[in-house]
Amino acid sequence: MENIIFQYPSWYLILCLLLGIAYASILYFKENRFDENSKIIKWILALLRMLSVTLLAILLLSPLIKTLIENQKDPIILSLIDSSESIKLGSKKEENPDTAIDNLLTKLEEKYNVQKFYFGESVHAQSKDSVGNKTTNLSRAIKFASENYGDQNVGAVILSSDGIYNEGLDPIYQDNELNAPFYTLALGDTTKRKDLLIKDVFYNKIVYLGDQFNVQVDVAADNCSRQRTTLRVNEIQEDNSIGLKEQRINIDSDNFFTTEEVTLTANKAGIIKYRVAVNSIDGEEIRSNNVKEIYVEVLDARQKILLYADAPHPDISAIRSALSYNKNYELDLKYAGRDGFNPAEYDMVIFHNLPSKNNKILSVLDQLNSRKTSRLFVVGKQTILSELNEIQDVVKISGNNSQSDLVQAIYNGGFSSFLLDESIKNRLSNFPPMIAPFGKYEKGADAKIMLYQKIGRVATEYPLIGFNERNNIRTAVIASEGLWKWKLADFQLHQNHQTFNDLIGKIIQFTSVKKDTRKFRTNTSKNLFKENESIQIEAQLFNENFESINAPDVNLVLKDGQGKTYKYNFSRKDNFYSLDLGYLKQGNYSYSAECTSSGKLLKDKGSFTVKQIALEQFDLTARHQVLHRLSEKTGGKMFYLEGLESLQTQLLQSDTMKPILYTSNKTQSVLNIRWILGLLMLLLCLEWFVRRYFGSY
């Protein structure tokens, strides 16, 4: 449906018509050039001129055409299919869920728009074999459907799963914007088989050389009453297994559970792999869950850090919490003007809101400078900016703290001083704004900026977090306060504080480490990876002036635990090198990288460990009650494989899943309609032709 809209009063059309009549009358009825011709010719010419002038005048009024567009959106049925390992391991032998689900969806496609996705640790549209299956995150699948189809005509969601999840939230409490029922298809087996398993292992992931630490092992057994087994803890060194502890366990019930505690000693530095296992018993169907491997990082040094603050602040708690997860750091908290301390006891000092009006720190800095102690400044409303500018070379702030800006973080893609996980880089932009002093910011000479400030929608080159080094003293500056907001937002968005803790840990680690004078160096984001994590290695090469360059080729040889070697070439990225090794199997890996610069062969080496994810093997009893509750909450129903025909009939005969008509308006100028301009040209050309034909111009 189309309507013409005028931007001027409609009575202007009468003026346009009168203008056309007046123009044609003056032109043809006050001249005598056409008196020799028939009067009808004069009237035809006058009519043509009147129409063309009237139409041209109407076009000058800038009329618009409003078009009402109707679009029909057919109902969508979302199919979310669990493709995790527990489906394969825990399904009944006689079940063939893949074929049954495909047949159901084929029938539904005859009437509805069916969208099929697979999920495990994440959600994919690819075939089942291409999806990562190491964990199950039901809440992520529901969140994916809600975020991507919440504004569409979704008639129903078919969720095919065994109800087992080992990552994410309880799916019942996951936010869901879909106004559609969930029809759950219950897979797997709820029968408790004869099974002995290691339910979980609790331990400190980081310990210190020479320390003793406890490993707590939860052992469970179903239908194994009056059986005996042995718990064994071995240290794994490449192909060798060294027995450390053994404990006998008597199973005295069919629903058995016990917690055993084993004390181990950290007798060497590095990442140590331990295998915790229970001897299998007769009649077990699945024995892969009798073994669990853990990795403990043994450190041979501990750094002592002082958090020196002007006054209590939520940021202080956030920093303390982040560093408490890293056993490599021992943190003390002192308040300026109240608590004394000996600077010689600390490897690094974090200054929060200092120097301030009431607390100067020049005498403290003199002692730290004499010992080449690293320091980090967190700028807040109490910080005296003029004094801060004098004691560090990371950033100069021209302004005062009477005014402030709300700033968000933008990662500097050219920052290469240390490696951050891609997940951290991507998540930083979603964190809430912090409070930074209003003013002009200038990067210090040779300063390395990791994060810039985004003020409102404007991306600036004002430093937010940066680093510098002078006289072998490394300094970092966080030019705002409000780190506690990032910590809370991290938990709200990801249900943990991992991103925030890793970010603070990386900042402290880089700042506290003494200067590396090597001209060629490599590093990984961490020493321990999961087998479903892509492994990144970065390399830096410096010339004689210690300027970062990447002209020469850099090669890497990777060696696995069996002695096999693999060759790679680094890619150039900005002014450094990057290498993506992709996904690797579990095991210990070492690498050697080399390049030739200024005629010299430079080498660097490193190592890392990839650990296996075996979460899917430790719980194979289907949780159909989870699916039932989800269906009940959304107004759907749970079905089993043998009841798929009932589900098919219910969906095909549903009265609630109907097409929806969406209307939208499209407004455009009449000048965009070609036939109107063509009509105007036709009138003018026809008039010109008649005048020429009858001997006049």
N, C-alpha and C positions, 0 to 999 in steps of 0.2 A: 504494500500500500504506500502510495506516494502523495505528499502534500507540498504545495508551494507556499513558502513563507517569505513575506516581505519585511524588510527592515525599516520601512517607512509606512505611514498610514495608507490604507488601501485606496482612499480617494485620490491618491496621487496617480492612479491608473487612468482616471478620467482626464487629468491634465496631460498625460502622455498621449491619450487618444486625441484630445483637442489640439495638441501640438502637431500631431501627424496630419489632422484635417487642415489646420491652418497652413502648414508648409505646402501640402499638395494643392490647396486652393490658390495660394499666391503663385505657385510655379506654373500651374496649368490653366487657370481661369482668368489670369490677368495678362497672359501672353496670347498673341494671335498666330503663333507659328503653326498651330495645329487646326486652325479654322478651316483650312482646305480639306482636311480629312473628316471622316465620319466622327460625330460626337461621341460615339461609343468608344473610339480609340482614345479620345481625351479622358473619358471617364475611367477606362482601364488603366491608363498611365497614372492618373491621379490616385486610383485605388492602390496600385502597386507602391507608389511613393508614400502614401499615407500608412500602409501596413509596415513598410520597412522603417520609416521614421518612428512610428509608434513602438515597434518592437525594439529598436535601438534605444529609445528613451526608457522603456521598461528595463532593459538590461543595465542601464546606468543606475537603476535603483538597487542593484545588487541583490536580486531575489535568490532565495535558497530553496533547494528541494530536500525535504525530509522524507526518508524512506524507512518504513518499518519492516525489519527483517525478522523472519521466524526461522529458528533452527530447531531441529528435532534431535535430541540425544537419547539414544537407545539405552536401556538398562545395562549396567556393567556387573558382571560376576567376577570377583577376584578369587583366584585360587592360590593359596599359600601352601606350599608343599615342603614338609620337613625332609631334608636330605642329609641329616647328620648320621654319624656312625651308629648311633644307638638304634636307628630304624633297621639297619641291616643286621646288626648283631642280636637285637631283641625281638624281631618279628618271628611269628610262627612259620615253620617250614612250609606249610601248605598255603600260606598267604602270598599273593602276588599283587601288592597294592599299586604298583606302577601301571599295569595294564588296566586294572579296574578304574583307577582315577582318570586315565586317558580316555577310556570309553565313555565315562560320565561326562567329561568336558566336551568330547566330540558331539554328544547329543545336545548339550546345552548351547553349543555354538550355533545350532540351527535356528535358535530364537534370540539369543543374547550375545552381547559383546563380552567374550571371556578373555580375561587377562591372567596369565599364569606366571607365577614366580616361585623360585626355590629359595629356601633359607637354611642356614646353619649358623655360623658365626655372623654372617651378613646376608643380605638379600640380593639375589641375582635373577635375571631373566633367562640366563643360559640353560643349557641342558644340565641334567642332574649331575653328571660326572664332572662338570667344570666348577662346581661349587665347593668352597672349603667346608669340610665336614667335621673339623676337630672339636667344635663346641656347638652348643645350641643356645640361641638367644631368641626366645619367643617374643619378648617384649619389643625387640628391635623390628621383628616382622610386622607386628601390629602398628608400631610407630611409622614404619615405612608406608603402610597402606593408608594410614590416617593423613600423613603429610602430603602424599602424592595424589590421593583420590578423595580427600575430604570435601572438595567443592564440586564433585562430579556425581552423576546419577548412578551411584552404586546400589544395586538391589540386594546383594547378598555377598558374604565372604565365606568361602569354603576353606577351612583350615585343617589340613591333614597332618597329624602329628601323633606322637606317643605321649605327649604331655610332659616329657622330661626336658628340663632346662637347667643349664649349669652356668649361665652368664645372664646378666641383665636383671631387670625387675620381675617380680611376680606379674605375669600377664594380666591378672585380674585388676591390678592397680595401674596399669599403663594407660596414660591419657589416650582417648580415642575420639576423634571428631567425626567418625563415620556414623551416619544415621542408618545403619544397615545391620541386620542380624548376622551373627556368626554361626554357620552350620559347621560343626567340628566333626571330622572323620577320625575316629579313634583307631590308631594303629598300635602295633606292638602287643606285648603279652603281659597281663597283670599277674600271672601266676608266679609265685615265688619259687624259683628253682633251687636245687641243691647247689649252694654257691658259698665259697669262702673268699673273702676279699678284704683288701686294705681300703677302708673307707676314706681315710684322710691322713695326712702327715703334717704336723705343725712343727716349725723350726725357725730359727733365726737365719735369715738369708745372708746376713753379713756378720762375721765374727772376727776376732783378732787372733793373730798368731800366738799359740801357746795357751789360749783360753779353752776351757771346757764348756760345752754347750749341750743342751738337752734336745732330743728328738722325740716328740710325742706321736705315737702311732695308734690310730683307731682301727681296730680289727672287728669285722662283722661276719656273721655266718648265718645262713638260712638253711633249715632242714639238715643240719649237720650234727645233731645231738650225739653225744658219746664218742666224739672223734677227738684226735689229738693232732696238733701241728706245731711247727717250730718257726718262730720269727727270727729272721736273719738280717743283719745289716752289714753290707760289704762296701768297701771303697773300690771304685772302678777306675783303673788306670789303663787307658787304651784297651787292649785285649785281656788285661789281667784283672782278676777279681780277688781282692784281699779281704778275708773275713775279719770282722771287727767284733761283733756281738751276736749272741744267740740266746733266745729265751723260749722256753716251752710254754705252750698254751693249751689248756684243756677246755674243750667246747662242751658245756653242760646243758644247753637248751637249743631248741630249734630256731629261736629268735635271739641269737647270741650277739653280744657286743661287749668289747673290753677296750680299755686304753692302756697301752704299754709305753713305758718311758725308758729311753736308752740314752746314756751319757757318752758323748764322743769328745775327742780332743783334736783341736786344730793344730796339726803338727807341721804344716807347710803352707806357704802363701799361694794364692791363685784361686781359681774356681775348681772346687773339689766335687766330684760326682759320687753320690752314694746311692746304692740300690737297696731298698727296703722290700723284703719279700717274705711271704709265708709259704710253707710247703703245701702243695695241693693235696687234696684228699680224693679218695675213690668216688666216682660218680659225678664229679663236677662237669658241667657242660661248658662253662667258660672259665679259662684259667689265666687269661691275659690280665685280669684285675687282681691277681695275686701278687703282682709286682708293681712297685712305684719307685721312680727315680727322682732324686732331689739334688739340687745344686746349691752349694754353700760357697760364698766368696770370702776367702780368708785374707785379711789385710794385715800388713806388717807395720803399719804406722797409723797414728791417730793425731789429728790436728785439734788444737784447742783454740776456740773462737770466742771472742768477747762481743756481746751485744751491748753497746754503750748508748743509752738513751737519755733524752732531755726530760721526758715524763712518760707515764704509762700511755699506751696507745694500742688500738686493735692490731696494727701492723706488727707489733712486737710479738704478739701471740701467734700470728700467722707465720712469721719467720721461724720462731722457735718450733712450732709444730712441723714445718717442712723439714727442718734440719734434724729433728728427733728421729726421723725414719732412716737417716744415714748414720750408721754406727761409726763411720770414719771421723765424725765430728763430736767434740765435747764442747758444749755451749754454756757460757756463763752470762748472766744478765746483771748489769750494773747501771745505776742511775747517776748522772752527772750531778755534782754538788752535794751528793749524799754518800755515795759509796767510793771508797778508794780501791785501787788495784795496782798491780805491778805489771807494766806493759811487757816486760821480758818473759812473762809466762804464756803469752799468746802468740799464735801464728798468724792471726788475722783479727781485725777489729771492724765491727759494723757500727757506724755512727748513725743514729736515728734522730732527726730534727736537731742536729748539731753541725756547726756552732750556733748557739741561740743567744738571746739577749742576756740571759742570766748565767749561761755556762759557756765559757771560752775553752778551747781545746788546744791552744797553741803549745802549751807545755807538754801535753800528752803527745802531740804530733812530733815534737822534737825528739822524744824518746823513741817513738815508733820509727822515725826516719833514721835514727842512728842504728837501728837493728834491721832496717830494710823490711819492715812489716807491712804486709798488704792491708788495704782498707777499702771499705764500701760505705758510701754516703747515701742515705735515704733522705731526700729533701722533703720537708713539710712546711706547715704554716709558721712554725717557730724558728725555722732556719734563717740566719742572717746571710742573705745572698752575697753581699759585698765581701764578707769574710770567707764564704765558701769559695768564691771565685779566686781568692788568693792562695788557697791551700790545695787545689787540684787543677788538673789540666784536661779534664774530660769535656766539660761544657762550661761556658760562661753565660750567666743569666743576668740580663740587664732589666731589672724590674724590682718589684717589692711584693711582699706577701699580703698586702692589703687587698689585692685583687687576685683572682685565680681563674683558671680555665678547667673545664672538664675535658680530659683527653683520653683517647683510646690508642691502642698499640697497632703499629704497622711494622711488620718484619722487614728488615733490610736484606733483600736477596743477595747483596754483595758481601754480607758479613760471613767471614770464614775463619774466625779465630777459634771456634769450636763448633761441633756438629750438634744440631738440634733435630729431634725426630720431626718428620713431616706433620704428624698429628698435632704436635705442640704449635708449630707455625700456623697451621690452619685454624686452630682453636683460639689463638690469641685475639683475633679480630672480633670474636663473639663475646669476649669478656667486657664487663661494664667499665665505664670511664673512671679514671682516677683524677685526683685533684693536683694540678700543677700550677706553679706561680705564673701569673700573667706577666708577659714581658718578651724580650727578644733573646733568642738562644743562639749561641755560636759554638760550633764544634771546635774543640781544641786541636791544635796541630798534632797529627799522628794518632788522634783518637779513633777508636773502632766503635762504630755505632751499631748496636744490635736491633734496637727498636726505635722508630720515629713516632712522633705524636700526630694523631688525627684529631683536629679540633672541629667538632660538628661533622660536617661532610667534607671538610677541607683537609687533604693530606699535606702535611708540612714536612720540612726537613729539620724540624726542631728535635734534638735528641731526647729520647725518653729513658733509654738504658744504654750506657756506653762504657768503654774501657780505655785505659791508656797506661803507658808504662814509661817511667822516667827515672834515671839513676837506679835501675834495677828494683824499683818499687812499683808494684802493680796497683792501680786504683780503679774502682768502679763507681758509677753514680746512677742511682735511680731517681730521676728528676721529678718525682711526684710521690704523693702518699695515697694510700687506699689499697694496698696489697691484700688486705683482708677481704675486700670485695671480690677479688679474683679467686681467692680460696673458696668462698661461698658459692660463687658462680660455677666453679669447676665441679663442685659436688652436685649442684642443681642440674647441670647439663649432662654430666657423665657418671653420676652416682659414686664418685670417688674424688680424691684430691691428687691423683697421680700426675696430671699435667702441671698443676701448680708446684707440687713438690719437686718434680723433675726440673722445672724452670729455675726455681730458686737454687736447687742443688747444682745445676750447671753454672750459674752465675758465681756461686761461692767457690766451686771447684776451680774454675778458671782464674778467679781473682787470687785465690790463696796459693796457687801453684807458682813456684819460682820460674823465672824466664827460661824458655827453651831456646837455646842458641843453635840448634841444628838447622841447617839450611834446607833439609828435606825431611818431611815428617808426614806420617799418616795417622789416622784415627778413625775409630768407629763410635757410634752414638752410645754404645754400652758394650759390656763384655759378655753378657748372657742374653741370647735371643730365643724366642719360641719358634718352633718349626713352621708356624704360619705367618712369620714376620719376614718382610723383605729386608735384606741386610745391605746397608750402605757403608761404603768406605770413602773417605775424602783424603786428599793429599795436598800438601802445600810445598812450593819450591820458592826459595828466595835467592836473589842475586847477591853480589858483593855488598850492596848498600842495604841489604835486608828488605828489598822491595819484592812483593809477591809477583811471580811470573808464572806463565804456563805454556811457554813456547816448546820446550823439549817433550818428547813422548815419555810417558810413564807406564811401565809394565808391572804386572803383579803375578806372582805364582802362588796359588792356593794349595795347601796340603791338608788332606783329611786324616782321620785317625788311622786309616789303613795304609797310609803312605802314598795314596794316589795324588797326583798333582794336576792342577788345572791352570791354564794361562789366560790372563785377561789384559785388556788395555783400558786405561783410564780415559774418560771423556773430559774435555775442557769445559769449564763452567765459570764464567766471569774471569776472575784472576786466580782460580785454583782448579783442582781436578776432582772428578767425582766418578765413582764406580758403583753400579747396582749389581750385586751378586744374585739378587732374586731370593728364592726360597731354597734352603738347604736342609738336608736330612740331619737328624740329631747326631751329635758327636762333637769332638774337639777339633778345631781347625787352627792352623797357623798360616801366616802368609809372609811373603817377602816381596817388597816393592823396590824398584830401582829406576834411576834415570841418569842421563849424562848431561851435566851442565858445566860450561866453561872448561871442557876437556876433562872433567873429573867425574868418576862414577860414584853416585850417591845412593845409599841403600837405607831402608828402614824396614822394620818387621813388627809383627804384632800377632795376637791370637784372640780367639773368641770361642764361645761354646754355644751350640744349638741344642736346646732341650726338647724332648718329646712332649706333646700334649696328649694325654690319655684319659681325659675327663669322661669321654663317652663310654668308656669300658667299665666304669666303676658304679654305674647305676643303670641297670637294664630293665627294671620293673616299671612298666608303663604307668603313668599317673593320669588315668582317664578322669579322675575327679577334677583335675585342673581344667580339662576341656569341657566337662559338664558345667562347671561354674561359669566359664567364659560364655558358653552358649546361653545359659540361663540369664546372665546379666544383660546380654544384648538382644534377647528376644528370639534366639535361634533354638537349635536342637542338636544333640549329639547323635551320630550314627556310627554303626560299625560297617565293615566291608560288605557283609552279607545284606545290609539294609540300604545299599546304594540306589536300588531301584525306587525305593520309597522317597529318598532324597531327590532323585531325578523327577519323579512325578510331582512332588510338592513344589519344586522350583518351576517346572514347566507350566503348571496350572495355577501359579501364584497370581492373585489379583492385585497385589501391591507393587509388583515390578512392572511398571508401565513406562513408555517413552515420555519424556518431558519436553515441552515446547519452551524454548528460550527466545525472548524477543529482544531485539536491540535496534537502536535508531542510528541511521547513517545520514548525515547532513553534508551536502555538497553544493557548490555554487552552480547556478544554471549555466554559467559559461563553460563548465566542464562537460556539458551535454553537446555532443558534436552536431546532432541533427538540427538543434536550434540555430547554431551558427551557419549550418548549411542552408537552412530556410532563409535566413537573412541574406546570404550571398545569392540565393536563387531569386529572391525578389528584386534585388538590385540588378542582377545580370539580365533578368527578363525585361525589366524596365529599359535598360540600356539597349537591348536588342530591338525592342519595339520602336524606340526613338530613332535608332539607326535605320531601321527598315523603312520608316516613313519619312526619312530624309531630314532628321534633326539630331542635334547633339544635346 
